[in-house]
Amino acid sequence: MILWLIVALVGLYLMAPVLVVIATSFTATAYPVFPPQGFTWRWFGEVLASPEYLAAMRFSTALAAASTAIATVLGTLAALGLVRGRFRGQTAISALFLSPIFFPAIVLGLALLIFFNWVGLAGTFPGMVAAHAVLTTPFVIRMVSASLAEFDPAVEEAAKNLGASAMRTFFLVTLPLIRPGVVAGAVFAFIISFDELVVSLFLAGPGMQTLPIRIFTSLEYSSRPSVSAVSTLLILVWLVVGVPLYRRFLDVRHT
């Protein structure tokens, strides 16, 4: 009983800010207030009818999809090399690949801005995609590495003994078996890219406004409940998309 009470209190502590945001998105007042006063769908309609919010959603989705594709490929290949390879400096290279996780976002954003100004990618969409790929690739590496750690190399050896080439073995044997890690890494990469704010603020050019930047700008100049409404929509999307993927990941891991 005491254990369940502790779990409930911890869960309430973690979920309280999210519940407050959801509640304030339905308030009838012109500013976020908790407890909400009245009930209205007005702020959701305002968000869905706003060209600025819709354009920011489309831009964030395209940016996250492009960076996730790159991060998934690079992260999977890097994980294969780090887990399967045996070479000098392997630990140092592994730490280098994972370093974007540990750097403060503002430091990484400034470093990328200086470097992209030098190579001419600052303020461009390819530059934003490259920066987000840098941020998200370490998460793919960690997820795929975890799947590879449970992988039996004897299965690959059996495929090669039966005449399969290295490429055919990878796509028909290795990749299906490590798919849970690849999918989990891709989902993490997409969510992190979609929600990234600090690095995007450093690198975004004119007309390149992601949804987090749009929300940040709205909070800076006003405090309308439409910000809570768009946050509630994002929570709903992540629940609808993320929970089934997470359950699918667990089902595959236990088969």
C-alpha positions as CSV (number, residue, x, y, z in Angstrom):
1,M,0.0,0.0,0.0
2,I,2.8,2.4,0.9
3,L,4.7,1.5,-2.2
4,W,1.6,2.3,-4.4
5,L,1.1,5.6,-2.6
6,I,4.7,6.6,-3.3
7,V,4.3,5.6,-7.0
8,A,1.1,7.7,-7.2
9,L,2.7,10.7,-5.6
10,V,5.7,10.5,-7.9
11,G,3.4,10.1,-10.9
12,L,1.3,13.1,-9.8
13,Y,4.5,15.2,-9.4
14,L,5.7,14.3,-12.9
15,M,2.3,14.8,-14.6
16,A,1.1,17.9,-12.7
17,P,2.7,20.5,-15.1
18,V,1.2,18.6,-18.1
19,L,-2.2,18.4,-16.5
20,V,-2.1,22.2,-15.8
21,V,-1.2,23.0,-19.4
22,I,-4.1,20.8,-20.7
23,A,-6.5,22.4,-18.2
24,T,-5.6,26.0,-19.1
25,S,-6.1,25.2,-22.8
26,F,-9.9,25.0,-22.2
27,T,-10.2,28.2,-20.1
28,A,-12.7,30.8,-21.3
29,T,-10.5,33.7,-20.1
30,A,-8.1,35.5,-22.5
31,Y,-5.1,34.4,-20.5
32,P,-4.0,31.1,-19.1
33,V,-5.4,30.6,-15.6
34,F,-5.6,27.5,-13.3
35,P,-8.1,26.3,-12.3
36,P,-9.7,27.2,-15.6
37,Q,-12.6,29.6,-15.6
38,G,-15.3,28.3,-17.9
39,F,-14.9,25.9,-20.8
40,T,-14.3,26.6,-24.5
41,W,-12.8,25.1,-27.6
42,R,-12.0,28.6,-28.9
43,W,-8.2,28.4,-28.5
44,F,-8.0,25.1,-30.4
45,G,-9.9,26.7,-33.3
46,E,-7.6,29.7,-33.1
47,V,-4.5,27.4,-33.4
48,L,-5.9,25.3,-36.3
49,A,-6.9,28.5,-38.2
50,S,-3.6,30.2,-37.7
51,P,-1.4,30.3,-40.8
52,E,1.7,30.9,-38.6
53,Y,1.1,27.8,-36.4
54,L,0.2,25.6,-39.3
55,A,3.3,26.7,-41.3
56,A,5.5,26.1,-38.2
57,M,4.0,22.6,-37.8
58,R,4.7,21.7,-41.4
59,F,8.2,23.1,-41.2
60,S,9.0,21.2,-37.9
61,T,7.5,18.0,-39.4
62,A,9.7,18.2,-42.5
63,L,12.8,19.1,-40.5
64,A,12.3,16.3,-38.1
65,A,11.6,13.7,-40.8
66,A,14.7,14.7,-42.8
67,S,17.0,14.7,-39.8
68,T,15.5,11.5,-38.5
69,A,16.2,9.7,-41.8
70,I,19.8,10.8,-41.7
71,A,20.3,10.1,-38.0
72,T,18.8,6.6,-38.3
73,V,21.1,5.6,-41.1
74,L,24.2,7.1,-39.5
75,G,23.4,5.9,-36.0
76,T,22.7,2.3,-37.2
77,L,26.0,2.2,-39.1
78,A,27.9,3.7,-36.2
79,A,26.4,1.3,-33.7
80,L,27.4,-1.6,-35.9
81,G,31.0,-0.4,-36.1
82,L,31.2,0.4,-32.3
83,V,29.6,-2.9,-31.2
84,R,31.1,-5.3,-33.7
85,G,34.5,-3.6,-34.3
86,R,37.7,-4.1,-32.3
87,F,40.1,-1.2,-32.8
88,R,42.3,1.2,-30.9
89,G,40.6,4.2,-29.6
90,Q,37.2,2.6,-29.7
91,T,36.1,4.0,-26.3
92,A,37.2,7.5,-27.2
93,I,35.4,7.3,-30.6
94,S,32.2,6.0,-28.8
95,A,32.4,8.9,-26.3
96,L,32.9,11.4,-29.3
97,F,29.8,10.1,-31.0
98,L,27.7,10.4,-27.9
99,S,29.1,13.8,-26.9
100,P,26.2,15.9,-28.3
101,I,24.0,14.4,-25.5
102,F,26.3,15.8,-22.8
103,F,27.1,19.3,-24.2
104,P,24.8,22.1,-23.0
105,A,22.4,23.0,-25.9
106,I,23.4,26.7,-25.9
107,V,27.1,25.7,-26.3
108,L,26.3,23.3,-29.1
109,G,24.1,25.8,-30.8
110,L,26.8,28.5,-30.7
111,A,29.5,26.0,-32.0
112,L,27.2,24.9,-34.8
113,L,26.5,28.5,-35.7
114,I,30.1,29.4,-36.0
115,F,31.0,26.3,-38.0
116,F,28.0,26.7,-40.3
117,N,28.8,30.4,-40.9
118,W,32.2,29.2,-42.0
119,V,30.9,26.5,-44.4
120,G,27.9,28.6,-45.6
121,L,25.1,26.5,-44.1
122,A,23.9,29.0,-41.5
123,G,20.3,30.1,-42.0
124,T,19.6,27.3,-44.5
125,F,17.3,24.2,-44.4
126,P,20.2,21.8,-45.0
127,G,22.1,23.4,-42.2
128,M,19.1,22.9,-39.8
129,V,18.8,19.3,-40.9
130,A,22.5,18.6,-40.4
131,A,22.4,20.3,-36.9
132,H,19.3,18.2,-35.8
133,A,21.0,15.1,-37.2
134,V,24.0,15.8,-34.9
135,L,21.7,16.1,-31.9
136,T,19.6,13.0,-32.6
137,T,22.2,10.5,-33.9
138,P,23.6,9.6,-30.4
139,F,20.1,8.4,-29.4
140,V,19.9,6.1,-32.4
141,I,23.4,4.8,-31.6
142,R,22.4,4.0,-28.0
143,M,19.1,2.2,-29.0
144,V,20.7,0.2,-31.8
145,S,23.7,-0.7,-29.7
146,A,21.3,-2.1,-27.0
147,S,19.7,-4.3,-29.7
148,L,23.0,-5.4,-31.0
149,A,24.2,-6.4,-27.5
150,E,21.4,-9.0,-27.4
151,F,22.1,-10.2,-31.0
152,D,23.6,-13.6,-31.5
153,P,26.3,-13.4,-34.2
154,A,25.9,-17.1,-34.9
155,V,22.7,-16.3,-36.8
156,E,24.8,-14.1,-39.3
157,E,27.4,-16.8,-39.5
158,A,24.7,-19.4,-40.5
159,A,23.4,-17.1,-43.2
160,K,26.9,-16.6,-44.6
161,N,27.6,-20.3,-44.5
162,L,24.5,-20.8,-46.6
163,G,25.9,-18.5,-49.3
164,A,24.4,-15.1,-48.4
165,S,26.6,-12.1,-49.1
166,A,27.4,-9.6,-46.4
167,M,24.8,-7.1,-47.7
168,R,22.1,-9.7,-48.1
169,T,22.8,-11.0,-44.6
170,F,22.5,-7.5,-43.1
171,F,19.2,-6.7,-44.8
172,L,17.5,-10.1,-44.4
173,V,18.9,-11.3,-41.1
174,T,20.6,-8.5,-39.0
175,L,18.3,-5.6,-39.7
176,P,15.0,-7.5,-39.0
177,L,16.4,-8.7,-35.7
178,I,17.6,-5.3,-34.5
179,R,14.6,-3.5,-35.9
180,P,13.1,-2.7,-32.4
181,G,16.3,-0.7,-31.6
182,V,16.3,1.0,-35.0
183,V,12.6,2.0,-34.7
184,A,13.0,3.2,-31.1
185,G,16.0,5.3,-32.1
186,A,14.1,6.8,-35.0
187,V,11.1,7.7,-32.8
188,F,13.4,9.3,-30.2
189,A,15.2,11.2,-33.0
190,F,12.0,12.5,-34.4
191,I,10.6,13.7,-31.1
192,I,13.8,15.3,-30.1
193,S,14.2,17.1,-33.4
194,F,10.6,18.2,-33.4
195,D,10.9,19.7,-29.9
196,E,14.3,21.2,-30.3
197,L,14.4,25.0,-29.5
198,V,17.8,26.3,-28.5
199,V,19.9,25.1,-31.5
200,S,17.0,26.0,-33.8
201,L,17.0,29.6,-32.5
202,F,20.7,29.8,-33.3
203,L,20.5,28.5,-36.8
204,A,17.1,29.4,-38.2
205,G,17.1,31.8,-41.1
206,P,14.3,34.2,-42.3
207,G,11.0,32.3,-42.7
208,M,12.4,29.2,-41.0
209,Q,10.2,29.1,-37.9
210,T,9.8,25.7,-36.1
211,L,6.8,25.1,-33.9
212,P,8.9,25.4,-30.7
213,I,10.2,28.8,-31.9
214,R,6.7,29.8,-32.7
215,I,5.5,28.9,-29.2
216,F,8.5,30.6,-27.6
217,T,7.8,33.8,-29.6
218,S,4.1,33.7,-28.6
219,L,5.1,33.4,-25.0
220,E,7.5,36.3,-25.3
221,Y,5.0,38.8,-26.7
222,S,1.7,37.5,-25.3
223,S,0.2,35.0,-22.9
224,R,-2.9,33.7,-24.7
225,P,-4.3,30.2,-24.0
226,S,-3.7,29.3,-27.6
227,V,-0.1,28.4,-26.5
228,S,-1.6,25.9,-24.0
229,A,-3.9,24.6,-26.8
230,V,-1.1,23.9,-29.2
231,S,0.8,22.2,-26.4
232,T,-2.2,20.0,-25.7
233,L,-2.4,19.1,-29.3
234,L,1.3,18.0,-29.3
235,I,0.7,15.9,-26.1
236,L,-2.3,14.2,-27.8
237,V,-0.2,13.5,-31.0
238,W,2.7,12.0,-29.0
239,L,0.2,9.8,-27.0
240,V,-1.6,8.6,-30.2
241,V,1.7,7.9,-32.0
242,G,4.2,7.1,-29.2
243,V,2.2,4.7,-27.0
244,P,1.4,2.2,-29.8
245,L,5.0,2.3,-31.0
246,Y,6.3,1.8,-27.5
247,R,3.9,-1.2,-27.0
248,R,4.9,-2.6,-30.3
249,F,8.6,-2.2,-29.3
250,L,8.0,-4.2,-26.1
251,D,6.0,-6.9,-28.0
252,V,8.8,-7.4,-30.5
253,R,11.5,-7.4,-27.7
254,H,9.6,-10.2,-25.9
255,T,9.1,-12.4,-28.9
